[in-house]
Amino acid sequence: MEPIKAVSPTVSGTDKSGESYRKWNLLMKKLRFIRSFYFGKEIFMQQKRLSLYQIDMKYIRDLANKDENVMSVSPQINKENRPFVGIVVICDKQKYCIPLSSPKPKHNKMKNDVDFTKIYDKNKLLGVLNFNNMIPVDESVIKLFDLHIKSTDSPETAHYKKMAIKQLNWCQQNQNAIVIKANKLYNMVTLTPEKSRNITRRCCDFKKLEAILEKYIAHSSEHSVPKQNGTSTLFSRSAQKSFAEKAAKQPMQQQKDKSKDDITH
């Protein structure tokens, strides 16, 4: 079914405050409410409770090589050297990981925006959510981040996990606002980039990264052989061919052995 289109009535001079304009304005408000209601309902039905995930480093580097707005992990000065950790939300049926960053002096001067959110514990800045750096992900490139503090953890690791727990608690308390904000930014960048060029420039190219993710998944699938228990293991193509040839020869060998036994007896 085609979407409903509302056409503004022709107005001139004082006619703008007339009955026709009032009805048209009321209709537009109803349409916006209906659209936002069903859009939000669909998002929240797909969205799970937020958790912290760590992203596969090879996948991150592949994306960073194609898009300079991807937050790469590097030991270099002024580069992020902590694991790529973030929360996963649904944007247009695609999973996206929004990276969490530790608080830095520059964040104190920055204000919340459509692509940036500060995380607070009372008046203390705990970290930030970089919506502009969110990347498409799949189950194959993410894993739950272990927040359990162990006796073997270094003081730095234990402190980091405590901070991450507080960050996650804040995100879970503000989950709906985070999901709506991520989808709003996604639509701005993918549907109307010309209307928000400054924001688009500092955001990842979401559609291009989605195409890279598809290729990444397809490449991984080509090198996987299913096991009997339903899981998969990675083999080279030559190993897969050898595996298939052995499987094909096995029944023939069994038949030859059976024939020999029959002759012997």
N, C-alpha and C positions, 0 to 999 in steps of 0.2 A: 504494500500500500504506500502510495506517495505521501511525503510529509505535508502537513497542512501549511499553506502559505497565506499570510495575512497581508493585505495591501492597504497602505495608509490612504484614507480618504483625501480628496483634493481639498485643501484648506487655503484660505487667503484672508488677510486682514484679521478682522475680529471673529471670523468663522472658526478659528482654531479653538476657541473656548465654547463652541456650540455643542449640541447634543451628539452629532455624528462623531466628532473628535473624541468626546468623552467615552462613547461606546467602543470606539476603536482602541483607545488606550486601555480600557478595561479588558478587552479581548486579548490584547498583547500580554497583559499581566497574567491572565489565566493560562495562556499558552506557555509562557516562561515557567510558571509554577508546575504545569503538567510535565513539561520536558525535564525539569530538574528533579521532580518526584520520581519518575520512572528511571531516569538516568542514575540517580542516587540509589534507588532500590536495587537495580541490577548490579551496581558496584559492590554494595554491602553484602549481597547474597553470595558473591564470589570470594569476597575478602575473608581471610582467616585472621585469627588473633595474631597480632604482630609479634615476631620473634627476631632475634639477632642471627644473622647469617654471615659466614665467611665465604668469600668468592675465590674460585680457582685462580691462581696467580698467572698461569699461562694464558687463560682466557682474558684476564685483565690486560695483559701486555699486548695481546692480539688486537684488542679494541683500541688501546692507547696508540698503537702504531697507525691506526686509521682515523682517529679523532683526537685532537689535542686537548679537548675538554674532558676527556676521561681521566679520572684521578688515578694516576699510576703510582705504584709503590716503589720507592727508590731510597737508598741510603744517602743520596746526595744532599747537600745543604739546602735547606728551605723546601725539601720534598717530604711528602708524607711517608714515614717509615714504619708506621704501625700496620697491622693486617688490614686488608680492605674488608671492613665490617659494615653492615647496614641492615635496614629493615626492608622487607619485600611487600610491595603493594601491587594491585591489579590496575593496569592502565589499558583500556580498550582490549580486554581479554588477554593481555600480555603481562607476564610478571616482570616487575621492575624493582631493582635494588637501589634504595636511596642511601648513599653513604653517610655515615656518622663521622664527624671530625671532633677531635679534642678542642677545647677552648684555646684561643690564641689572642694575643693583645689586639690584633686588628679587628676581631669580632666585637669588641666593646664599642667601636665606633660605627659598626654596621647596624642597619635597621632591618627588621623583618620585611620580606618582600615576597612576591609570588613564587620566587625560586629559592628562597632562603628563610630558615626558621631557627631561632635560638631556643635552646633547651635550658630551662631554669629549675633550680631547687630552691624555692623561696626567692632570695635575691642573688643567689650564687649561680653564675653561668657554668653549666655542666658540659656543654658542647653545642654543636650546630648540625642541622640537617641541610645538606646541599642538594636540593631538588634539581638544580641545573645539571648536576653531574650524575644523575640516576641513569642506570644502564639496564638493558633487557637481560633477563636471566632465565635459566631452565634448571630443572632439578639436577641435571648432570653437572652443573658448574657451581652449585652452592651446597653448603653443609651447615648445620646448626653450630653456632659458636658456643663453646663450652664455658659457661659462666660459673661453674663450680670451682670454688677456691680450694686448692689442694695444699697439703703441707709442703710439697716439693716446689711450689710456686715461689719465684723470687719476690721480694718486696714490691718491685715495679709491676710485675704481672698481677699480683694480688690487688694492688691499688687500681690498676687498669680495669680489672674485672669488677671491682666495687663501683667504679665510675660507670662502667657499661651497664650494670644492673640498674643504677639510678636513671640512666638515659633511657633504658628500655621501659622502665616503669612510667616515665613521663610520656613516652610515645604511645604506650597502651592506653593511658588515660586520655590522650588526645587523638586516638586512632581515626575517628571519623573525619576530623578536620584535616589530618595528614592525607588521607585517601582522596578527599575532595580537592585539596590543593595540588596534589600530584597529577590528577586527571585534568584539572584546569590548565596547568602548565603544559601538559602533553598535548592537549587540544590546541593551545595557542601556537605551539611550535610546529605541529604537524598539519594543522588546518588553515591557520591564518598567520604564517610567519611574516608576511609583509606588513602586518599591522603592529607588530611588536619586534622590530628588527634588533634593538639593543638586547632584549631578553634572548632572542633566538641566537644571537652571536655568542653569548656566554653559556648556552646550553649545548649538550651533546646532540648530535644529529640522530634522533631516535630511530627514524625509519632506516637509515643506513646501518645502524648498529643491529637492528632487528634482522636485517638481511645477513649480516655477518654471523649472528647467532644461529640462523637457519643452516648456513654452510658448515658451521662448527659442529652442530648436531648431526648433520648428514655425514660429515667426514668421520665422526666417532662411530656412527652406526655401520658404516662400511667395513670397519675393522673389528666388529664384534660378532661372536658366534654364540648362539643361545645354548645354555646348559639344560639339563633335564629338569632342574628345579625352577626354571623360568628366568634365572639371572643370566647375565652375559659376561663374557671375558674377552679381552682384546687380543687379537692375533694379527700378524701380517697377512697380506693377501696370499702369499706363497704358502703360508702355514694353513690358511683356510682351504686352499686347493688340495694340499696334501691330505688334510683331514677328510675332505669329501671323497678323494680317490680311495683312501683306505676304507672308508665306510662302504663304498660301492663294491670293492673287491671282497669284503668280508663274507657276504652270502655265497659268492662263487667259490671261495676257498672252503667254506663249510660243506658245500655240495660235493667238492672233490674228495674231501676227507671221508664223507659218508660213502662215496662210491668205492674207495679203497677198502673200507671196513667191510662192505658187502662182498667184494671179491675175496678177501681174506677168509671170511667165514664160509 
